[in-house]
């Protein structure tokens, strides 16, 4: 006689899932509905709910840094194959530390939530607005042509500047942001870190120039870094050159912006 098989009617609620259940129920807003599901449906929905929570910022409800990383990977692949434009904006709330120091962290949370709502109102359904960390947000704009990048970023900046954030019945704060942006390199399979670094460099320029402004990288050309060349051409190219092989006729030269 073989060993007994596990019972299909195992009580999943007897497993150590109390914390996970509470988190998902809170997110769904209906704990009773979750508990009334049949065991397999309950477990599947619990797993799905936890996966969703792992990609969401709990304060703003926006996608989090992990989620935006996956979006950037997808866009890099799409732009490398199609040559279509895609813009990454990195946005930072100006003087956010002053808000926390002067009015407390609860006021800082209200500011973050307000900025998140304003940003969502400025983008298309196909765009991604994410809380990247702290007071920094990332916005991914697929199919965004070079001529529209600054227009979109300026619209976001002006919308936030024009939206006072009420942190108490008697006090509203005026908030501004600095925005830096970089387009994905067309026809080139770059990396998310390199793309983010380029957008961050533009954000730094905006802050250095006085904050409450936008800095968008000039339209990128075919110049790429040594790391990006190695991704493009594999072992044929090394940082020291093409070795014994002549470079392709259209081989990119120079460094990335």
Secondary structure by P-SEA (a helix, b strand, c coil): cccccccccccccccccaaaaaaaaaaaccaaaaaaccaaaaaaaaaaaaaaaaacccccccccaaaaaaaaaaaaaaaaaccbbbbbbbbbbcaaaaaaacccaaaaaaaaaaaaaaaaaaccccbbbbcccccbbbbbbcccccccaaaaaaaaaaaaaaccccccccbbbbbbbbbbbccccccccccaaaaaaaaaaaaaaaaaaccccccccccccccccaaaaaaaccccccccccccccccccccccccc
